Amino acid sequence: MDPVFIRTLIKKLDPAWLRPWPGSNVIRTVDCGGRAELLGRFPDELKAVLQAGGDTTLLVWADVDDLESPDALKQAFWEQAKAAGITSVQFDQVVFAFARKRLENWVEFLNSGKTDESRGGPRVKDPEALQAVTKLAELCQGKCPVSRLPPSLEWSCENWRRLVDRMKR
């Protein structure tokens, strides 16, 4: 469900650089396994994005799980980046999306208006996820009022709004 959710969200955000025809191959999702592997691969992935230039953007999706907050997880990524010689300006170009337990919590909230981030949300099928993506894209583009969002979704939505602003330039 995660890659479908992610690709569909990006397409619904409708960035200027996304090819307008079906089957666009400009969105590449890479499953990096667990957090340790993701943290380890992060500096090289960011360097590849920076080298590509243009409107290439690195989006990092992960679960906060046992850490205190999304900010604590972002700090772990910053430590990896710093050790690899990445500057804070380069690091600030990354868009982070961190669910508390699972992305399914966001789907549950977007479809029903409630979720409990202290537990993993119920597993969902792609149609349920796609229904939630439309609402999330509208939230990120500022087309819907934002209220009572789960904390991790609110944190991530702020990052997506910065991406949407960047895509308009």
N, C-alpha and C positions, 0 to 999 in steps of 0.2 A: 504494500500500500504506500509506503514512504516515497519511492521514486515517482509514482503516479501523482501523488499529492504535490510534490515539489515541482515537477515539470509543469503541471497544470497551473499551479499558482503563478509561476513565472510567466507563462503564456497569458494568463488573465490579467496580469499587471501590465501587459502590452508594452514592453520596452521598445524604444525606437529602433534598436539594433536587431530585434528579432525578425527573422525573415517572415514575410506576410503569407507565405503559402504553407499548406499542411506538410508535416514531415520534417520540420526544421530540425537540423542537427546541431544547433548552437547551444543546446542545453545538455550538458554531459553530467550524469550523476555517477559518483564513484563510491561504492560501498567500502568503507575502510575498516569494517569490523568493529571491534570495541574501542573504548576511549583511548587506551594506551597506543593502539595502532594509529588511530586518527591523530592524536597529538604528535606522534613520531613522524607521520607523513605530512603534516601541516606545513612546515617551512618549505619543503620542496614543491608542494602544490602551489603555495603562494608565490614562490619564485617563478614558477612556470607561467602563472597568470600575469605577473608583472612583466615578464619577458614578452608575452603575447601582445601586451599593450592594448590600445584602443578601448573599447567598451567591455573588455573582458572583466568579469567580476567573480570573485571567489565567495561562494556562500557556504557556510559551515553549519550543518545541522547535527545536533547531538542532544542527548538527554543529560540533564544536570544530575539526576539520581541522588547519590549520597553526598554531593557537595552542598555547601550552604546556600548558594544562589547562582544565577546565571553569571553574575559578575565574577564570582570565584572561578567558574569554568573559563570565562574569557581571560582571566588573569593567567591561568595555566597555559592557554594558547600563547599569550604574550610572552611568557617565560621561554617557551620553545622558540618563538620567533626571534626574540632578543639574542638567544644563544646562537642562532644561525645567522646573525648579522642583519636582520630585517629591522628597518627603522620604524619609529612610531607612526610616521606619515604613511608608510607603506602598509603597516598593520591596520591603520584606521580605514583603509579601503575595503577591508573584509566585512561581509555582512554575516552576522551570527544569528542563528535561530535555535534557541535552546528550550526544549520542553522540559518540564520538571521530571516527569516519569516517562511518559510516552506521548508521541504525536497524537495518539488516539484520544488523549484527554482533550486536546483542542477540537478534534472532530466532534466529540461528545458535547462540548460546550457550544460550538458553533451551530450544531443541529438541534440541541435541546435547551440551551441557555444555562446549563449547569454542569459542573464536573467537580470532582474531588482530586486535586493534584497530589494529595498525599498517597494515593494509590494509582496504579496503572489503569488507564481507561480501558474499556472493553474493546476487544479486537473488532475491526470493522472491515467491510468489503469495499471495493473500489467505488461503487455508486454512492455509498454514504460519505466517503471521503471527498468525492467530487462535488457533492452538494455543499459540503462545508467550505471547500476551496473558493467557491464563488463569493460567499459571504466574507471570507477572509480577505480576498483581493479587494473587495469594496471597502473594508475597514482600512486596509493598507493605503488605499488611494484617497482616503478621507471622505469617501462617499457615504459612509454610515457613521452614526454617532458611536463613540466607544464608551461603554460603561460596563462595570462589573467584570472586566476580563480577568481570567486567571492570571496570577502574577507573571508566570513565564511567558504567556502569550502577549501580555502587555509589554513586557521587556523586549520580546522579539519583534512585535509590531512596530515599535519605535525604530528598530534597525531597518525594517522593510520600508518604512516611510522615508528614511534617509535614502534608501536605494531608489525608491520611486522618484524622489526629488532629483537625484543624480541622473536618472534615465530621461528626465524631461529636458536636460541641458543639451 
